[in-house]
Amino acid sequence: MPHELRAILGAPPDLIAKVAPLMAVMIILIICGMGWLIWRNRKLRHERRHYTPKKPRKKRGN
């Protein structure tokens, strides 16, 4: 187990209680940011696509 994780788990409960709201806000911001990027990327990719009408193929003169 990394020493950082061990330090977090071994922290006093009052310190964890003080930092918990900040950690929750950070996690929510990260999730919202990733969702926004995914939504924006999908929307931009969809708008960039040019739908050309299907042209009939030219018939070869035999």
C-alpha positions as CSV (number, residue, x, y, z in Angstrom):
1,M,0.0,0.0,0.0
2,P,1.5,3.4,-0.9
3,H,2.4,5.6,2.0
4,E,0.1,8.4,0.8
5,L,-2.9,6.1,1.0
6,R,-1.8,4.9,4.4
7,A,-1.4,8.5,5.6
8,I,-5.0,9.3,4.4
9,L,-6.4,6.2,6.1
10,G,-4.5,7.0,9.3
11,A,-5.6,10.6,9.5
12,P,-7.5,11.8,12.5
13,P,-11.3,11.7,12.0
14,D,-11.8,15.5,12.6
15,L,-9.3,16.2,9.8
16,I,-11.1,13.8,7.4
17,A,-14.5,15.5,8.4
18,K,-13.0,18.9,7.5
19,V,-11.6,17.8,4.1
20,A,-14.6,15.6,3.1
21,P,-16.8,18.4,1.6
22,L,-13.8,19.7,-0.4
23,M,-13.1,16.2,-1.8
24,A,-16.7,15.7,-2.7
25,V,-16.8,19.0,-4.6
26,M,-13.6,18.1,-6.4
27,I,-15.0,14.7,-7.5
28,I,-18.3,16.3,-8.6
29,L,-16.4,18.9,-10.7
30,I,-14.2,16.3,-12.3
31,I,-17.3,14.2,-13.3
32,C,-19.1,17.2,-14.6
33,G,-16.1,18.4,-16.6
34,M,-15.6,14.9,-18.2
35,G,-19.3,14.8,-19.0
36,W,-19.2,18.2,-20.6
37,L,-16.1,17.3,-22.7
38,I,-17.7,14.1,-23.9
39,W,-21.0,15.9,-24.8
40,R,-19.1,18.7,-26.6
41,N,-16.9,16.3,-28.5
42,R,-20.0,14.3,-29.7
43,K,-21.9,17.4,-30.7
44,L,-18.9,18.9,-32.6
45,R,-18.2,15.6,-34.4
46,H,-21.8,15.3,-35.4
47,E,-22.0,18.9,-36.8
48,R,-18.7,18.5,-38.7
49,R,-20.0,15.6,-40.7
50,H,-21.2,16.8,-44.1
51,Y,-24.1,14.8,-45.4
52,T,-24.0,15.0,-49.1
53,P,-27.0,13.8,-51.1
54,K,-26.4,10.4,-52.7
55,K,-25.7,11.0,-56.4
56,P,-26.7,8.4,-58.9
57,R,-23.7,6.6,-60.4
58,K,-23.0,7.3,-64.0
59,K,-23.7,4.4,-66.3
60,R,-20.9,3.3,-68.5
61,G,-21.6,3.4,-72.2
62,N,-21.2,-0.1,-73.5
